[in-house]
Structures are given as C-alpha cells and as structure tokens.
C-alpha cells in the first residue's frame, strides 16, 4: 500500500488474531492497587451467554474478575450453565435478587433481543456498567430508554461488536483511512447466509419480529455497524424492500420441531440436534421448563420475519450504500466494495459452502489508471479472530489506546439497530425513513 506497511500489518495481525495485544507490562485496570477484582454477573445462559461470555471469560480473566451470579428463567439451563462454566457461580432465577445481593460492577446481557433493554436499563439503575450482546435492542422506544438511562445513571453501556476486532476488517478500516483511494463516495455490501446458518434463524426465537426485531436488526445490525465504523459517519435515510419467500408459510410441509417431524426423511432442512451434545444438555433436556425448541421447524406458520432484504442507505457524509442480505445461499460470506475518488477496495469473505476455502482472507485495492494490489490476511477462529480480541479489550485492557476506534458504546449500538428499525418502517410504508425521526440522536457526518 502507498501509505501502509503491508508486511508489518500482516505480522501484527497474526499476533492480534491469537489474542496478543503486546506490551507485556501493561496491567489491566480491572485489578486495582489493592488487588480487588471486578464483580461480573450474566443474565441469559443460552449458547451465547455460556459459550462466548461465560466459560471463556471465566477461564481467561479469573485473575481480574469474579463471577458473582448467573441468571436465567429456565432453571434447568441455568443449572447446566453453572456446571459448564465452572467455579460454582451462584445462580438466580430472579434478576432483581441477583443484582441486589451480588452488586456486580459489570452486568453481561445475553437474553432474547427484545428483553435487552429491560436488563440494560435496570442493570444501570442498580449500579452496574453493562456489556450487552448485539443488537443493543429491537426498536426505537427501547433504544431511547437505554440512552436516557445511561445519562441518568452515569453508567456505561458497551455493545459487543466483535466483527470490528477481526484483523481482516481492521485492515479494511486502515486502508480506507489511509487516504490512498481518496474520498469514499459509495459502497456495495452484500451478505450471504447459507442454507444451514441462514435456516437456523428460522428454527429459533429469531423467527419472530417481536423477539428478535427481524434479521434487519438481529443480524444486519452487525453489518450496519461495520459500515458506520468503516465510514466514520452515521446514516441519515433508509429505503428498504424485502419479503418472506422461502421459509415459513412457503414450505411444502411443516412440523413443530425436527425430532418429532413426520417429514424428516424428505426435508432438506432436517436438523439432527442429537448430534450436538452441548445443545442436548443446554436446550433439549430443558424444554420441559419453557417449551422452547432449539430444532424448530423452519416452515412454521408463525414465522413473520423476512428472508430476503435490500436497502439503500444515505450517510450524513454523502456516501451512498447498496446493501442486501440473503438467507438461503449455497455458501456463506459477503462481498463488499468501497468506491473512492482515487480507487476502489474490494473484499470477499467466504466462510462456508461447497467450494474450498483458502486459509486467508483477501483484499484487492485497485488504483485509478491501473495499479492493483492484493493483501492476504491469515484466517482466525472466532468471528475472524474478533472474539478473543474483544474480550481482552473489555476485561483486561479497557483503557488501552483504541487506535482503530473499535470500542462501541450506546450511540454505536443505537445507530446500528436504527438502520434496521428504519428498514422495517420503510417496508411498511413504501417510503424512505429518516434516522433523526426515530430517537433524539441526530446523525453526524463525522464521528466525534
């Protein structure tokens, strides 16, 4: 790259992907001068709560944090989570009781998306800073409640946008802000969920708008946050189209869940959950408590989210974005292109599918009048290497220099979900929707 040292970046990326932040003498601010640790509690002990935050955080950061409570309304899943995470962490079915008895410094929220705001707001009111899974919440009213509570309590909300932390996406950020391709004018961004991962959203509670806000919010908020972060600007207007044409009522037959379905022998989407021992322990053995099926039928009549999505976004800095999300592709990944006044950046991530996947992710930078460069970033596990780096930033080095502005707060969380909320409203009215009309946040041309 003209203004970048490619070899230096790639060598550092490999270390970063392994979770190495450098500066071995750097101490976590979570360990005070007196040796006290931060007290941490979790509400929501499903696969994300136990697998992304529970067990890894307990094992990686036990020198700087103490888990003081786990909470979930499903008592069976709660007991399994306690055993799986380790440490004999106290368990609670009552959120208020957990908060008042344990007084955590940090509350991690990993519940059903539509309930995030309840726990975020109440958690701050009860004295905790909050680390919440994306999406921060599912509609504009709940979003405003979070923003108001943060101001009122003086507590802090951190939204866990792990995609920001992957070396490949960090490299894109670096290229865009080097100035090498000039001023960004437009973006083409197309995300593909395959017939395995994509279908999985229609098996679970995510199939209901009232629980997950639809994939415009639950899934695409990840993508909209990447755009907001890469462009260092915020969206002003959203015009969207979409439909449900593949899953739900469109299926040739249906059942309640795969294990009991009479059509399992002829259904391409049959999912044998019994092959996943973790899900058996976490979900199947605990269905008796709440009736939730982790292997629900993708063709249930109650599916009310969209399975194809297209939107046009206009940003406050003048950038136009063409976005789409497909949920039944033969392969998984995305294509993105940034058009600039001096050149163009293209990237294609392939995560799964029939075609062989290389052991690197590639970025192509094309300069006007002919020069082309290919940059290969080694692949890493855990959302492109982002998971471990995100956890280290939150729990071990929260005050470390944020050179690439990867830390995300409530405003970032709000701007990510409000694009999806606006898309839903645009679908209902057939008209563009202004982000400024949804909450008291006004889009900024340049992030502060």
C-alpha positions as CSV (number, residue, x, y, z in Angstrom):
1,X,0.0,0.0,0.0
2,X,1.2,3.5,-0.7
3,X,0.9,4.8,2.8
4,X,0.8,1.4,4.7
5,X,3.4,-1.2,5.6
6,X,1.8,-4.4,4.4
7,X,4.3,-6.9,5.9
8,X,4.3,-5.1,9.2
9,X,0.5,-5.3,9.3
10,X,0.2,-9.0,8.4
11,X,2.8,-10.0,11.1
12,X,0.9,-8.0,13.7
13,X,-2.4,-9.3,12.5
14,X,-1.3,-12.9,13.2
15,X,-0.4,-12.0,16.7
16,X,-3.6,-10.0,17.2
17,X,-5.7,-12.8,16.0
18,X,-4.1,-15.0,18.6
19,X,-5.2,-12.5,21.2
20,X,-1.8,-10.9,21.8
21,X,-2.0,-7.2,22.4
22,X,1.6,-6.6,23.0
23,X,3.2,-4.6,25.8
24,X,3.6,-7.4,28.3
25,X,4.0,-4.9,31.2
26,X,0.5,-3.4,30.5
27,X,-1.7,-4.0,33.5
28,X,-5.5,-4.4,33.5
29,X,-7.3,-1.5,35.1
30,X,-9.7,-4.2,36.5
31,X,-7.0,-5.1,39.0
32,X,-6.9,-2.2,41.5
33,X,-3.9,-1.2,43.6
34,X,-5.5,-3.3,46.4
35,X,-5.8,-6.3,44.2
36,X,-9.6,-6.2,44.1
37,X,-11.3,-7.8,41.2
38,X,-14.4,-6.6,39.3
39,X,-17.6,-8.4,40.1
40,X,-19.4,-9.7,37.0
41,X,-22.9,-11.2,36.5
42,X,-24.7,-12.7,33.5
43,X,-28.4,-12.6,32.6
44,X,-29.1,-15.1,29.9
45,X,-27.4,-18.5,29.9
46,X,-28.0,-19.8,26.4
47,X,-25.3,-20.7,23.9
48,X,-24.0,-17.1,23.5
49,X,-24.1,-16.4,27.2
50,X,-22.2,-19.6,28.1
51,X,-20.1,-20.0,25.1
52,X,-18.9,-16.5,24.2
53,X,-19.0,-14.9,27.6
54,X,-19.5,-17.4,30.4
55,X,-16.8,-20.1,30.1
56,X,-14.2,-18.1,28.1
57,X,-14.4,-15.0,30.4
58,X,-14.2,-17.2,33.5
59,X,-11.1,-19.1,32.2
60,X,-9.3,-16.2,30.6
61,X,-9.8,-13.5,33.1
62,X,-10.2,-15.1,36.5
63,X,-7.2,-13.1,37.7
64,X,-9.0,-9.8,37.2
65,X,-12.8,-10.6,37.5
66,X,-15.0,-12.7,39.8
67,X,-18.3,-14.1,38.5
68,X,-20.8,-13.5,41.2
69,X,-24.0,-14.5,39.6
70,X,-25.8,-16.3,36.7
71,X,-29.4,-15.6,36.0
72,X,-32.0,-17.3,33.6
73,X,-35.7,-18.0,33.9
74,X,-35.1,-21.6,32.7
75,X,-33.9,-23.4,35.9
76,X,-32.6,-26.4,34.0
77,X,-30.5,-24.4,31.6
78,X,-29.3,-22.3,34.5
79,X,-28.0,-25.3,36.4
80,X,-26.3,-26.7,33.4
81,X,-24.6,-23.3,32.7
82,X,-23.3,-23.3,36.3
83,X,-21.7,-26.7,35.7
84,X,-20.4,-25.9,32.3
85,X,-18.8,-22.6,33.1
86,X,-17.2,-23.9,36.3
87,X,-16.4,-22.2,39.6
88,X,-19.7,-23.0,41.3
89,X,-21.0,-19.5,40.5
90,X,-24.2,-18.6,42.4
91,X,-27.4,-19.0,40.3
92,X,-30.6,-16.9,40.4
93,X,-33.9,-17.1,38.7
94,X,-34.8,-13.6,39.9
95,X,-32.9,-10.8,38.3
96,X,-33.6,-8.2,40.9
97,X,-32.5,-10.6,43.7
98,X,-29.2,-11.3,41.9
99,X,-28.4,-7.7,41.3
100,X,-29.2,-6.6,44.9
101,X,-27.5,-9.5,46.6
102,X,-24.3,-9.6,44.5
103,X,-24.0,-5.9,43.5
104,X,-21.9,-6.6,40.3
105,X,-19.7,-4.0,38.8
106,X,-20.5,-5.3,35.3
107,X,-23.6,-7.0,34.0
108,X,-23.4,-9.0,30.8
109,X,-26.7,-9.2,28.9
110,X,-27.2,-12.1,26.6
111,X,-31.0,-12.7,26.7
112,X,-33.6,-12.7,23.9
113,X,-33.0,-9.4,22.0
114,X,-36.4,-7.8,22.8
115,X,-35.6,-8.1,26.5
116,X,-32.1,-6.5,26.3
117,X,-33.4,-3.0,27.1
118,X,-35.2,-4.2,30.3
119,X,-32.0,-5.6,31.8
120,X,-29.7,-2.9,30.4
121,X,-31.8,-0.1,32.0
122,X,-32.4,-1.8,35.3
123,X,-28.8,-3.0,35.5
124,X,-27.6,0.5,35.3
125,X,-30.2,1.7,37.7
126,X,-28.9,-0.9,40.2
127,X,-25.3,0.3,39.8
128,X,-23.7,-1.8,37.1
129,X,-21.9,-0.9,33.9
130,X,-23.4,-3.1,31.1
131,X,-21.9,-5.2,28.4
132,X,-24.6,-6.2,26.0
133,X,-24.7,-8.6,23.1
134,X,-25.7,-7.1,19.8
135,X,-28.3,-5.9,18.9
136,X,-28.5,-3.4,21.7
137,X,-32.3,-3.6,21.5
138,X,-35.0,-4.0,18.9
139,X,-37.0,-0.8,18.4
140,X,-36.6,3.0,18.8
141,X,-38.6,3.3,22.0
142,X,-36.4,0.8,23.8
143,X,-33.4,2.4,22.3
144,X,-34.3,5.8,23.7
145,X,-34.9,4.3,27.1
146,X,-31.4,2.9,27.1
147,X,-29.9,6.3,26.1
148,X,-31.9,8.1,28.7
149,X,-30.9,5.6,31.5
150,X,-27.2,5.9,30.6
151,X,-27.4,9.7,31.0
152,X,-29.5,9.5,34.2
153,X,-27.3,6.9,36.0
154,X,-23.9,7.8,34.8
155,X,-23.2,4.2,34.0
156,X,-21.7,2.9,30.7
157,X,-23.1,0.6,28.0
158,X,-20.7,-1.4,25.9
159,X,-22.0,-3.2,22.8
160,X,-20.1,-6.2,21.7
161,X,-19.5,-5.7,18.0
162,X,-16.8,-8.4,17.6
163,X,-16.6,-8.0,13.9
164,X,-14.8,-4.7,14.4
165,X,-11.9,-6.6,16.0
166,X,-11.1,-9.2,13.3
167,X,-7.8,-8.4,11.6
168,X,-9.3,-8.5,8.1
169,X,-11.9,-5.9,8.9
170,X,-9.4,-3.8,10.8
171,X,-7.2,-3.8,7.7
172,X,-10.1,-2.5,5.6
173,X,-10.5,0.3,8.1
174,X,-6.8,1.1,7.9
175,X,-6.8,1.2,4.1
176,X,-9.9,3.4,4.0
177,X,-8.5,5.9,6.4
178,X,-5.0,6.0,4.8
179,X,-6.4,8.2,2.1
180,X,-5.0,6.0,-0.7
181,X,-8.3,5.6,-2.6
182,X,-9.3,9.1,-1.9
183,X,-12.7,10.2,-0.6
184,X,-15.2,7.4,-0.3
185,X,-18.3,8.0,-2.4
186,X,-20.3,4.8,-2.4
187,X,-20.4,1.2,-1.0
188,X,-21.8,-2.1,-2.4
189,X,-22.3,-4.5,0.5
190,X,-23.9,-7.9,0.1
191,X,-24.1,-10.6,2.8
192,X,-25.0,-14.2,2.2
193,X,-26.2,-16.7,4.8
194,X,-26.1,-20.3,3.6
195,X,-28.9,-22.9,3.8
196,X,-27.5,-24.1,7.1
197,X,-26.7,-21.0,9.1
198,X,-29.4,-18.9,7.4
199,X,-32.1,-21.5,8.1
200,X,-31.0,-21.7,11.7
201,X,-32.5,-18.3,12.4
202,X,-35.9,-19.6,11.3
203,X,-35.7,-22.5,13.7
204,X,-35.2,-20.4,16.8
205,X,-36.9,-17.5,18.5
206,X,-35.3,-15.2,16.0
207,X,-38.1,-16.2,13.5
208,X,-40.4,-13.7,15.4
209,X,-40.2,-10.0,14.9
210,X,-41.4,-9.4,18.4
211,X,-38.5,-11.3,19.9
212,X,-35.5,-10.5,17.6
213,X,-36.6,-7.4,15.7
214,X,-36.2,-9.4,12.5
215,X,-32.9,-10.1,10.7
216,X,-32.9,-6.4,9.8
217,X,-32.0,-5.9,13.4
218,X,-30.6,-9.1,14.9
219,X,-28.2,-10.0,12.1
220,X,-27.9,-6.9,9.9
221,X,-27.1,-4.6,12.9
222,X,-23.6,-6.3,12.7
223,X,-23.3,-5.2,9.1
224,X,-24.6,-1.7,9.6
225,X,-22.2,-1.2,12.5
226,X,-19.3,-2.2,10.3
227,X,-20.5,0.4,7.7
228,X,-20.8,3.1,10.4
229,X,-17.4,2.2,11.7
230,X,-15.6,1.9,8.4
231,X,-17.1,5.2,7.1
232,X,-16.8,7.0,10.4
233,X,-20.2,8.6,9.7
234,X,-23.8,7.9,10.5
235,X,-26.8,7.1,8.3
236,X,-29.4,9.7,7.6
237,X,-32.1,7.9,5.5
238,X,-33.0,4.3,4.7
239,X,-35.2,2.9,2.0
240,X,-35.8,-0.8,2.1
241,X,-37.5,-3.7,0.4
242,X,-37.9,-7.3,1.5
243,X,-40.1,-10.4,1.6
244,X,-40.6,-13.8,3.1
245,X,-40.5,-16.1,0.1
246,X,-38.5,-19.2,1.1
247,X,-39.1,-20.2,4.8
248,X,-42.2,-20.1,7.0
249,X,-45.5,-20.4,5.2
250,X,-43.7,-21.1,1.9
251,X,-42.6,-24.6,2.9
252,X,-44.2,-27.7,1.3
253,X,-44.9,-29.2,4.7
254,X,-44.2,-28.4,8.4
255,X,-44.0,-29.7,11.9
256,X,-43.3,-28.4,15.4
257,X,-39.6,-29.4,15.5
258,X,-37.3,-31.7,13.6
259,X,-37.1,-34.6,16.1
260,X,-40.8,-35.2,16.0
261,X,-41.5,-34.3,12.4
262,X,-43.0,-36.9,10.1
263,X,-41.3,-35.3,7.1
264,X,-37.7,-35.6,8.3
265,X,-36.9,-38.1,5.6
266,X,-37.8,-35.8,2.8
267,X,-37.0,-32.3,4.2
268,X,-33.7,-30.7,3.0
269,X,-33.7,-28.6,6.2
270,X,-33.9,-31.5,8.6
271,X,-31.6,-30.8,11.5
272,X,-30.5,-33.5,13.8
273,X,-29.8,-31.7,17.1
274,X,-28.9,-35.0,18.8
275,X,-25.5,-34.8,17.2
276,X,-24.7,-31.7,19.2
277,X,-24.1,-32.9,22.8
278,X,-23.8,-29.3,24.0
279,X,-27.3,-28.4,22.6
280,X,-28.7,-31.6,24.1
281,X,-27.5,-30.5,27.6
282,X,-28.3,-26.8,27.2
283,X,-31.7,-27.0,25.3
284,X,-33.3,-30.4,24.7
285,X,-33.0,-31.6,28.3
286,X,-34.6,-28.3,29.5
287,X,-37.5,-28.0,27.1
288,X,-39.8,-29.1,29.9
289,X,-39.3,-25.8,31.7
290,X,-40.3,-23.4,28.9
291,X,-41.3,-25.4,25.8
292,X,-38.5,-23.9,23.7
293,X,-37.3,-26.0,20.8
294,X,-33.9,-25.3,19.5
295,X,-34.6,-27.5,16.5
296,X,-37.9,-25.9,15.5
297,X,-39.3,-26.3,12.0
298,X,-38.2,-23.6,9.5
299,X,-41.6,-23.8,7.8
300,X,-43.7,-22.9,10.8
301,X,-46.7,-20.7,10.0
302,X,-45.8,-18.2,12.8
303,X,-42.5,-17.1,11.0
304,X,-43.0,-13.4,10.5
305,X,-39.5,-12.1,9.6
306,X,-38.1,-11.5,6.1
307,X,-35.8,-13.9,4.4
308,X,-34.6,-11.5,1.6
309,X,-33.5,-7.9,2.3
310,X,-32.4,-5.0,0.2
311,X,-31.8,-1.4,1.3
312,X,-30.4,1.9,0.1
313,X,-28.6,4.0,2.8
314,X,-27.6,7.6,2.6
315,X,-25.0,8.8,5.1
316,X,-24.5,12.2,6.6
317,X,-21.1,12.5,4.9
318,X,-22.7,11.9,1.4
319,X,-21.8,8.2,1.0
320,X,-24.5,6.0,-0.6
321,X,-24.7,2.3,0.3
322,X,-26.4,-0.5,-1.5
323,X,-27.0,-3.4,0.9
324,X,-28.6,-6.8,0.7
325,X,-28.9,-9.9,2.9
326,X,-29.9,-13.3,1.6
327,X,-30.7,-16.2,4.0
328,X,-30.7,-19.2,1.6
329,X,-27.4,-19.1,-0.3
330,X,-25.3,-22.2,-1.2
331,X,-22.4,-20.6,0.5
332,X,-21.8,-18.2,3.4
333,X,-19.9,-14.9,3.4
334,X,-20.0,-11.4,1.9
335,X,-18.8,-9.2,-0.8
336,X,-18.0,-5.5,-0.2
337,X,-16.6,-2.8,-2.4
338,X,-15.7,0.8,-1.5
339,X,-15.6,3.3,-4.4
340,X,-13.3,6.2,-3.9
341,X,-12.2,9.2,-5.9
342,X,-8.7,7.6,-6.4
343,X,-9.5,3.9,-6.5
344,X,-11.5,1.1,-5.1
345,X,-11.3,-1.6,-2.3
346,X,-12.9,-5.0,-2.9
347,X,-13.1,-7.8,-0.3
348,X,-14.8,-11.2,-0.4
349,X,-15.1,-13.3,2.7
350,X,-16.2,-16.9,2.2
351,X,-17.0,-18.7,5.5
352,X,-18.6,-22.0,4.4
353,X,-20.0,-23.9,1.4
354,X,-19.1,-26.4,-1.3
355,X,-16.2,-24.5,-2.7
356,X,-12.8,-25.0,-0.9
357,X,-12.0,-22.1,1.4
358,X,-8.4,-20.7,1.3
359,X,-6.5,-20.2,4.6
360,X,-6.5,-16.4,4.2
361,X,-9.0,-13.6,3.5
362,X,-8.1,-11.3,0.7
363,X,-8.5,-7.6,0.0
364,X,-8.0,-6.1,-3.5
365,X,-7.0,-2.5,-3.8
366,X,-7.3,-1.0,-7.3
367,X,-6.0,2.5,-8.0
368,X,-7.3,4.6,-10.8
369,X,-5.3,4.2,-14.0
370,X,-4.2,0.6,-13.4
371,X,-2.2,-0.3,-10.2
372,X,-3.6,-3.3,-8.3
373,X,-2.5,-4.8,-5.0
374,X,-3.7,-8.0,-3.3
375,X,-3.5,-8.2,0.5
376,X,-3.9,-11.6,2.2
377,X,-4.8,-11.7,5.9
378,X,-4.4,-15.1,7.8
379,X,-7.8,-16.5,8.9
380,X,-8.5,-16.9,12.6
381,X,-11.3,-18.7,14.6
382,X,-14.0,-16.9,16.5
383,X,-15.6,-14.4,14.1
384,X,-12.4,-13.8,12.1
385,X,-10.3,-13.6,15.3
386,X,-12.5,-10.9,16.8
387,X,-14.0,-12.7,19.8
388,X,-10.8,-13.0,21.8
389,X,-9.6,-9.6,21.0
390,X,-12.9,-8.1,22.0
391,X,-12.9,-9.9,25.3
392,X,-9.4,-8.8,26.1
393,X,-10.2,-5.1,25.4
394,X,-13.3,-5.3,27.7
395,X,-11.9,-7.2,30.6
396,X,-8.1,-6.9,30.6
397,X,-7.2,-3.7,28.8
398,X,-10.3,-1.4,28.8
399,X,-8.2,1.7,28.8
400,X,-5.7,0.7,26.2
401,X,-5.4,3.0,23.3
402,X,-8.2,2.4,20.8
403,X,-6.2,3.2,17.7
404,X,-8.9,1.8,15.3
405,X,-11.9,3.1,17.3
406,X,-13.1,-0.5,17.7
407,X,-14.8,0.0,21.1
408,X,-18.5,0.5,20.8
409,X,-20.9,2.3,23.1
410,X,-24.6,3.1,23.3
411,X,-24.5,5.5,20.4
412,X,-22.8,2.9,18.2
413,X,-25.4,0.3,19.3
414,X,-28.2,2.7,18.6
415,X,-27.1,3.7,15.1
416,X,-26.6,0.1,14.2
417,X,-30.1,-1.0,15.2
418,X,-31.9,2.1,14.0
419,X,-31.0,1.3,10.4
420,X,-32.9,-2.0,10.8
421,X,-35.8,-0.3,12.5
422,X,-36.0,2.3,9.7
423,X,-35.9,-0.6,7.2
424,X,-38.9,-2.2,8.8
425,X,-40.8,1.1,8.8
426,X,-39.8,1.7,5.1
427,X,-41.2,-1.8,4.2
428,X,-44.5,-0.9,5.9
429,X,-44.9,2.5,4.3
430,X,-43.0,2.1,1.0
431,X,-41.2,5.4,1.8
432,X,-37.7,6.3,2.9
433,X,-37.3,6.8,6.6
434,X,-35.2,9.4,8.4
435,X,-33.0,8.1,11.2
436,X,-33.4,11.5,13.0
437,X,-37.1,10.9,13.4
438,X,-36.6,7.7,15.5
439,X,-34.8,9.0,18.6
440,X,-33.2,12.2,19.9
441,X,-29.9,11.2,18.2
442,X,-29.1,13.3,15.1
443,X,-26.8,11.6,12.5
444,X,-23.3,13.0,12.4
445,X,-21.3,13.5,9.2
446,X,-18.1,12.7,11.1
447,X,-18.0,10.6,14.3
448,X,-16.7,12.6,17.3
